[in-house]
Amino acid sequence: MKKYVKNVALALLCLALCPISAQAGHKKTATAAPSAGGSVSLSARAAVLYAPQTGEFLLAKNADECLPMASTTKIVTALVVLEHLPPDRVVTVPAEACGVEGSSLYLQAGEQLTVRQLLEGLMLRSANDAAEVLALETAGSIAGFAELMNQTAARLGADHTHFENPHGLDGKEHYTTARDLARLSAAAMQNDMFREIVGLRAVKMPAPEGGTRVVTNHNKLLHLYDGACGIKTGFTKKCGRCLVGAAERDGVELISVTLSAPDDWNDHKRLFDLGFSLLENRQLAQKDEAVSEVEVLGGDGLPVRLLCGEDVYRVLRRTEKVRVECDVKYPLIAPVQAGETVGEIRFYAGGEQIAAAPLLCERTINVRKR
């Protein structure tokens, strides 16, 4: 938008992309739409690539198949805990939470850690004992906490998800879908503390008999992919390798999910590469950019330029067309002050309004003297 126009600004170009899909069943390859420029080979039984800023699933392979999800469960565990407990609360480890099978902080009955430290152990080391401590502290029982998890899932639109426990060990009624898990993960990443914790590569915390525990993050994406910022690994023999990833580049955020994926690290790198090739964080307008001009009745007879009142950015498909309209209060009658809001600039894509900003008068227009 570098030319001045009256009441209607320029149309910009962006990408018209259809979501990528694969047929149901256990197949190896998810085929991209023609505009994606090829196909993405995945080892995962089920996978999605989700763009939370637009709400689009850019790739979906068996996305709605109910499957076990192992320790990616802990994404919702952490979200529920953060909604119910202050992070600086000191928690005393109960005996019934000690000795849980699988990944562990090797907590001892009676030792004390903060909620934040337990969450770090939960999300970095995937500690099942930390999961049970947090569940008991939050709800008083594992069953009660699982009910809170199910309520959270329902509230966030995960209609094909059910939890039996806070850690993800196998259960007959413990399952999700790749699509649901992406939505739940995107919601969790909106929590600042959650986002900070899952992006940590290592932390230190007190050990039960003095000294320090060093807890490293199992999520190798933080080392393997430029822009990776979380979030959770998972594995059991029944589930196979499960992974939820998040990455951000130049203002574009992506969530990737794979369930039962023998080659999950490479799956996620391919998914992220695809997503960043399709989307961009585009500047639609610049603050103080002149986007229109109008006449002011009773003024000096000269047109006045209208300025966009703020920077406007939106994540869009790279070649998608954006339509821009300027809606000006009419008629404009002097006096009008410099910086006064006299209308609105609106941006449309796919038939829907995607953004808006105020239109400001560039200069003061006084009443013309007779």
C-alpha positions in Angstrom: 0.0 0.0 0.0 2.4 2.7 -1.2 -0.1 4.7 -3.3 -2.7 7.0 -2.0 -6.3 6.1 -2.8 -9.7 7.5 -1.9 -11.7 5.3 0.5 -10.3 2.0 -0.9 -6.7 0.9 -0.4 -4.8 -1.6 -2.5 -5.3 -5.4 -2.6 -2.3 -7.4 -1.5 -1.3 -10.9 -2.4 -1.1 -14.0 -0.1 -1.3 -17.9 -0.5 -4.5 -19.7 -1.2 -3.7 -23.0 0.4 -6.1 -25.9 1.1 -5.4 -28.0 4.2 -3.1 -31.0 3.6 -4.7 -34.3 4.4 -4.1 -38.1 4.2 -6.5 -41.0 3.9 -7.5 -42.8 7.1 -5.5 -45.8 8.2 -1.9 -46.5 9.1 0.0 -45.0 6.2 3.5 -43.6 6.0 3.0 -40.6 3.7 0.8 -37.5 4.2 0.5 -35.8 0.8 0.5 -32.0 0.6 -1.9 -30.0 -1.6 -0.4 -29.0 -4.9 0.2 -25.4 -3.7 2.5 -26.8 -0.9 4.9 -27.9 -3.6 5.2 -31.6 -2.9 4.6 -34.2 -0.2 5.7 -34.8 3.3 6.8 -38.3 4.3 6.0 -39.1 7.9 6.6 -42.2 10.0 3.7 -41.3 12.4 0.5 -43.2 12.5 -1.3 -39.9 13.2 0.0 -36.3 12.8 -1.1 -32.7 12.4 0.5 -29.4 11.8 -1.5 -26.6 13.4 -1.2 -22.8 13.0 -2.8 -21.5 16.2 -2.7 -17.9 15.0 -5.0 -18.7 12.1 -6.8 -21.8 13.5 -5.7 -23.8 10.4 -4.6 -27.4 10.3 -2.0 -27.2 7.5 -1.5 -31.0 7.5 -3.6 -33.8 8.9 -2.9 -37.5 8.8 -5.4 -39.7 10.7 -6.0 -36.6 12.7 -9.2 -37.8 14.4 -8.2 -41.4 15.2 -8.4 -42.0 19.0 -5.0 -43.2 20.2 -3.0 -43.4 23.4 -0.6 -40.4 23.9 1.8 -41.4 26.7 3.4 -38.5 28.5 2.1 -35.9 26.2 -0.7 -36.2 28.7 1.4 -34.0 31.0 0.7 -31.0 28.8 -2.9 -30.9 30.2 -1.6 -31.9 33.7 0.5 -28.8 33.8 -2.2 -26.6 32.4 -4.7 -27.8 35.0 -2.2 -27.3 37.8 -1.3 -23.8 36.7 -5.0 -22.9 36.7 -5.4 -24.1 40.3 -2.2 -23.7 42.2 0.2 -20.8 42.7 3.7 -21.7 41.4 5.4 -20.6 44.6 3.4 -22.9 46.8 5.6 -25.4 48.8 4.3 -29.0 48.5 5.3 -31.8 50.8 5.6 -35.1 48.8 3.1 -37.7 50.1 4.2 -41.3 50.4 1.6 -42.5 47.9 3.2 -40.5 45.1 6.6 -42.1 45.5 7.8 -45.1 43.4 5.5 -44.6 40.4 6.8 -46.6 37.5 8.4 -45.0 34.5 10.3 -41.7 34.3 10.9 -40.2 37.8 12.5 -37.5 39.9 12.9 -40.2 42.6 11.0 -38.1 45.1 11.0 -39.1 48.7 8.1 -38.9 51.1 8.3 -35.7 53.2 10.6 -33.7 50.9 9.4 -30.3 49.8 9.4 -28.6 46.5 7.5 -25.7 45.0 4.8 -26.2 42.4 7.1 -24.6 39.9 9.9 -27.1 40.6 7.5 -30.0 40.3 6.2 -28.7 37.0 9.8 -28.4 35.8 10.4 -32.0 36.7 7.1 -33.0 35.1 7.7 -31.3 31.8 11.5 -31.7 31.4 12.2 -35.1 32.8 8.6 -36.3 32.3 8.5 -37.4 36.0 5.5 -39.6 36.8 6.0 -39.1 40.5 5.8 -35.3 40.1 2.6 -35.8 38.1 1.0 -37.7 41.0 2.2 -35.2 43.7 0.7 -32.3 41.7 -2.5 -34.2 41.0 -3.0 -35.0 44.7 -2.1 -31.5 45.8 -4.6 -30.0 43.3 -7.6 -32.4 43.6 -6.9 -34.7 46.5 -7.1 -37.8 44.4 -5.9 -39.1 41.0 -9.5 -39.7 39.9 -10.5 -36.2 41.0 -7.6 -34.7 39.1 -8.5 -36.7 36.0 -12.0 -35.2 36.1 -10.5 -31.7 36.1 -8.4 -32.7 33.1 -11.5 -34.0 31.3 -13.4 -30.8 32.1 -10.5 -28.7 30.7 -10.3 -30.8 27.6 -14.1 -30.4 27.0 -13.9 -26.6 27.6 -11.1 -26.3 25.0 -13.0 -28.3 22.4 -11.1 -31.6 22.6 -14.2 -33.7 22.1 -12.4 -37.0 21.4 -10.1 -37.0 24.4 -10.4 -38.7 27.8 -7.9 -38.9 30.7 -7.6 -41.5 33.4 -4.4 -40.2 35.0 -2.0 -37.3 35.1 1.1 -39.0 33.7 0.0 -40.9 30.6 0.7 -44.5 31.7 -1.5 -46.9 29.7 -5.2 -47.0 30.5 -8.2 -48.4 28.6 -10.0 -45.0 28.7 -6.9 -42.8 28.3 -6.7 -41.5 24.7 -6.8 -38.4 22.5 -6.4 -37.5 18.8 -3.7 -35.6 17.0 -6.1 -32.8 16.3 -7.3 -32.5 19.9 -3.8 -32.7 21.3 -2.8 -29.8 19.0 -5.6 -27.6 20.3 -4.9 -28.5 23.9 -1.2 -27.8 23.4 -1.9 -24.4 21.7 -4.0 -23.4 24.7 -1.2 -24.5 27.1 1.3 -22.4 25.2 -0.8 -19.3 25.9 0.2 -19.6 29.6 3.4 -17.7 30.1 4.8 -19.9 32.8 4.0 -23.1 30.9 5.7 -21.6 27.8 8.8 -20.7 29.8 9.1 -24.1 31.5 8.8 -26.2 28.3 11.4 -24.0 26.6 14.1 -24.7 29.3 16.9 -27.0 28.4 17.9 -27.8 32.0 17.2 -26.7 35.5 18.5 -27.3 39.0 16.5 -28.1 42.1 17.1 -29.4 45.6 17.8 -33.0 46.2 16.2 -34.7 49.2 19.4 -35.2 51.3 21.1 -31.9 50.3 22.9 -31.2 47.1 21.2 -30.5 43.8 19.2 -32.4 41.2 20.0 -31.5 37.6 17.0 -32.0 35.4 17.5 -31.9 31.6 14.8 -31.6 29.0 14.0 -34.8 27.0 12.8 -32.7 24.1 15.6 -32.8 21.5 13.8 -30.4 19.2 15.1 -27.6 21.3 18.6 -28.6 20.0 17.7 -29.9 16.6 15.5 -27.2 15.1 16.1 -23.5 14.9 13.1 -21.8 16.4 11.8 -24.7 18.5 10.4 -23.6 21.8 8.8 -26.7 23.3 6.8 -28.8 24.3 6.6 -32.5 25.3 7.8 -36.0 24.5 6.1 -39.3 25.4 6.7 -43.1 25.1 5.2 -46.4 26.2 5.4 -49.7 24.4 1.7 -49.5 23.7 1.7 -45.9 22.5 5.1 -45.9 20.7 6.9 -42.6 20.4 4.7 -39.5 20.8 5.8 -35.9 20.5 4.2 -32.5 20.5 6.5 -29.7 19.2 6.2 -25.9 19.0 8.3 -23.6 16.9 8.3 -19.8 16.2 10.0 -17.8 13.5 9.5 -14.2 12.5 6.2 -14.0 14.3 4.8 -17.3 12.9 4.0 -20.0 15.5 3.4 -23.7 14.7 2.3 -26.7 16.8 3.2 -30.2 15.5 1.9 -33.4 16.8 2.9 -37.0 16.0 1.5 -40.1 17.6 3.2 -43.5 17.2 6.1 -42.1 15.2 9.3 -44.2 15.1 11.1 -41.3 13.4 9.5 -38.5 15.3 12.4 -35.9 15.4 12.6 -35.9 11.6 8.8 -35.9 11.2 8.6 -32.7 13.2 11.5 -31.0 11.3 9.7 -31.8 8.1 6.4 -30.5 9.5 7.9 -27.2 10.7 9.8 -26.7 7.4 6.5 -27.1 5.6 4.6 -24.7 7.9 7.2 -22.0 7.6 7.3 -22.3 3.8 3.5 -21.7 3.7 2.9 -18.9 6.2 4.3 -15.5 6.9 3.6 -12.7 9.5 2.8 -10.0 7.0 2.6 -6.3 7.7 -0.7 -5.1 6.3 -0.3 -1.5 7.3 2.2 0.8 8.9 1.5 3.3 11.6 1.1 6.8 10.1 1.0 5.5 6.6 -1.3 7.5 4.4 -4.0 5.2 3.0 -6.7 7.5 1.8 -7.7 11.1 1.4 -11.0 13.0 1.7 -12.5 16.4 1.5 -13.7 18.2 4.7 -16.9 20.2 4.3 -16.5 23.8 5.5 -12.7 23.5 5.5 -10.0 25.0 3.4 -11.0 23.2 0.2 -8.0 21.0 0.1 -8.2 17.2 0.6 -6.8 15.8 3.8 -4.8 12.6 4.0 -5.9 9.8 6.4 -3.3 7.9 8.2 -3.4 4.3 9.6 -3.4 4.7 13.4 -1.3 1.6 14.2 0.9 -1.1 12.8 -1.1 -4.1 11.6 0.4 -7.5 11.3 -1.4 -10.8 10.6 -0.2 -14.4 10.0 -1.4 -15.3 6.5 -0.8 -17.8 3.7 2.0 -16.4 1.6 0.0 -15.7 -1.6 -3.4 -15.1 -0.1 -5.2 -12.1 -1.4 -6.1 -9.4 1.1 -8.8 -6.8 0.4 -8.5 -3.4 2.1 -11.3 -1.0 2.7 -11.4 2.4 4.3 -14.7 3.3 6.0 -14.7 7.1 6.6 -17.3 9.0 8.7 -19.3 11.0 6.1 -19.5 13.8 5.7 -16.5 15.1 7.5 -17.3 18.7 8.6 -14.7 21.2 9.9 -13.3 21.7 12.4 -11.3 18.4 12.5 -8.2 18.0 14.6 -4.9 16.4 13.6 -4.9 12.9 15.0 -8.7 12.7 15.3 -10.2 9.3 14.5 -12.4 9.8 11.5 -13.0 6.2 10.4 -11.5 2.7 10.2 -9.3 0.7 7.8 -10.4 -2.9 7.5 -8.6 -5.9 6.1 -10.4 -9.0 4.6 -9.2 -12.4 3.5 -11.3 -15.4 2.5 -14.4 -13.3 2.8 -13.8 -12.5 6.5 -12.5 -9.5 8.3 -9.1 -10.3 9.7 -8.0 -7.0 11.1 -8.9 -3.3 11.6 -7.2 -0.1 12.7 -8.4 3.5 13.2 -8.1 6.1 10.5 -6.6 9.4 11.7 -6.8 12.9 10.2 -3.3 14.0 9.2 -3.7 17.7 9.9 -6.0 20.1 11.6 -8.8 21.5 9.4 -10.3 24.7 10.7 -13.6 26.2 9.6 -13.2 28.3 6.5 -13.5 32.0 7.2 -16.1 33.8 5.0 
